[in-house]
Amino acid sequence: MASCSCSILLPLLLVFLVIHPSFCDDDTQSLIRDICRQTLDFTACNDIFQKNLPSPRTNVVGLAQITVTQSLLFASDTSIFIHRTKEGERDKTRRDLYTICEEGYSVIMDLFEEADRSFAQGNYRDVVDLEHQSTRPINDCGTNVKINQELIDKNRHMALLVNMGIVGQRIPACDEAFEANVADAITGAKTFVSHAGRAR
């Protein structure tokens, strides 16, 4: 029963977090602009948020979820690309360079899988720490592998996604709003599960 309640609670927690109102909800576009102005590429940052908004009134928590989810998905796609490119490369020196990125993106995927779990549990500070850890393998790949323009572009995009996540937590007052939302969302999700259990 406990494991069942937990499996229900985590998805509900995310729903409550994303739709729960806060003072940052009133102007989602302004919040996006505030974040993107501080990133590596304003236009690309804005495009990523606009394409993945779950609602026109998405709060700082919803935007944070976008960066974590998109980072995990993109890291996975890039890892596959690197592996296939390496397999098709006959030059040993180049293969060794691709190995640097291949191993790095394996680490990045592990970090964002953990970040995704931490986010679902409301441990946002852990998420930011994991995002910071991912910058090193991204930089290592970018520094060492300059022989494939597509990989250079992908690695730059990965760096932007991480940058978006890190910058987002610096927005004034929104970090406090996040923590307040987490507490309220946990209460709301637990109440929902409790009522659902009684209804049975």
CORGI-V652909 format. One record per backbone hydrogen bond with DSSP energy under -1.0 kcal/mol. CO is the residue of the C=O (numbers start at 1). NH is the residue of the N-H. E is the energy in kcal/mol with one decimal. If there is no record, write none. Layout:
co=[CO | CO]
nh=[NH | NH]
e=[E | E]
//
This chain:
co=[1 | 2 | 3 | 4 | 5 | 6 | 8 | 9 | 10 | 11 | 12 | 13 | 14 | 15 | 16 | 22 | 27 | 28 | 29 | 30 | 31 | 32 | 33 | 35 | 36 | 41 | 42 | 43 | 44 | 45 | 46 | 47 | 59 | 60 | 61 | 62 | 63 | 64 | 65 | 66 | 67 | 68 | 69 | 70 | 71 | 72 | 73 | 74 | 75 | 76 | 77 | 78 | 79 | 80 | 81 | 82 | 83 | 84 | 86 | 91 | 92 | 93 | 94 | 95 | 96 | 97 | 98 | 99 | 100 | 101 | 102 | 103 | 104 | 105 | 106 | 107 | 108 | 109 | 110 | 111 | 112 | 113 | 114 | 115 | 116 | 117 | 118 | 119 | 122 | 123 | 124 | 125 | 126 | 127 | 128 | 129 | 130 | 132 | 134 | 135 | 136 | 137 | 138 | 139 | 140 | 141 | 148 | 149 | 150 | 151 | 152 | 153 | 154 | 155 | 156 | 157 | 158 | 159 | 160 | 161 | 162 | 163 | 164 | 167 | 168 | 171 | 173 | 174 | 175 | 176 | 177 | 178 | 179 | 180 | 181 | 182 | 183 | 184 | 185 | 186 | 187 | 188 | 189 | 190 | 191 | 192 | 193 | 194 | 195]
nh=[5 | 6 | 7 | 8 | 9 | 10 | 12 | 13 | 14 | 15 | 16 | 17 | 18 | 19 | 20 | 25 | 31 | 32 | 33 | 34 | 35 | 36 | 37 | 38 | 39 | 45 | 46 | 47 | 48 | 49 | 50 | 51 | 63 | 64 | 65 | 66 | 67 | 68 | 69 | 70 | 71 | 72 | 73 | 74 | 75 | 76 | 77 | 78 | 79 | 80 | 81 | 82 | 83 | 84 | 85 | 86 | 87 | 88 | 89 | 95 | 96 | 97 | 98 | 99 | 100 | 101 | 102 | 103 | 104 | 105 | 106 | 107 | 108 | 109 | 110 | 111 | 112 | 113 | 114 | 115 | 116 | 117 | 118 | 119 | 120 | 121 | 123 | 122 | 124 | 127 | 128 | 129 | 130 | 131 | 132 | 133 | 134 | 135 | 138 | 139 | 140 | 141 | 142 | 143 | 144 | 145 | 152 | 153 | 154 | 155 | 156 | 157 | 158 | 159 | 160 | 161 | 162 | 163 | 164 | 165 | 166 | 167 | 168 | 170 | 171 | 174 | 177 | 178 | 179 | 180 | 181 | 182 | 183 | 184 | 185 | 186 | 187 | 188 | 189 | 190 | 191 | 192 | 193 | 194 | 195 | 196 | 197 | 198 | 199]
e=[-2.4 | -2.1 | -2.2 | -1.6 | -2.5 | -2.0 | -1.7 | -2.6 | -1.7 | -1.8 | -2.7 | -2.3 | -2.3 | -2.1 | -1.6 | -1.9 | -2.0 | -2.5 | -2.4 | -2.4 | -2.1 | -3.1 | -2.3 | -1.4 | -1.5 | -2.4 | -2.8 | -2.4 | -2.2 | -2.0 | -2.7 | -2.2 | -2.0 | -2.0 | -2.2 | -1.7 | -1.8 | -2.0 | -2.8 | -2.8 | -1.8 | -2.1 | -2.4 | -2.6 | -2.4 | -1.9 | -2.2 | -2.6 | -2.2 | -1.9 | -2.1 | -2.7 | -2.2 | -2.4 | -2.4 | -2.7 | -2.3 | -1.3 | -1.3 | -2.4 | -2.5 | -1.6 | -2.4 | -1.8 | -1.1 | -1.1 | -2.9 | -2.9 | -1.9 | -2.9 | -1.2 | -1.6 | -2.2 | -2.3 | -1.9 | -2.5 | -2.4 | -2.1 | -1.9 | -2.2 | -2.2 | -1.7 | -2.7 | -2.6 | -1.9 | -1.2 | -2.7 | -1.5 | -1.6 | -1.5 | -2.2 | -1.9 | -2.4 | -2.3 | -2.3 | -1.9 | -1.4 | -1.2 | -1.5 | -2.5 | -2.7 | -2.1 | -2.3 | -2.5 | -2.0 | -2.4 | -2.3 | -2.5 | -2.2 | -2.8 | -2.0 | -2.1 | -2.3 | -2.1 | -1.8 | -2.2 | -2.1 | -2.4 | -2.6 | -1.8 | -2.3 | -2.8 | -2.1 | -2.1 | -1.1 | -1.1 | -2.0 | -2.5 | -2.1 | -2.3 | -2.6 | -2.6 | -2.0 | -2.3 | -3.1 | -2.6 | -1.9 | -2.7 | -2.9 | -2.5 | -2.3 | -2.1 | -2.4 | -2.5 | -2.6 | -2.4 | -2.2 | -1.9 | -2.0]
//
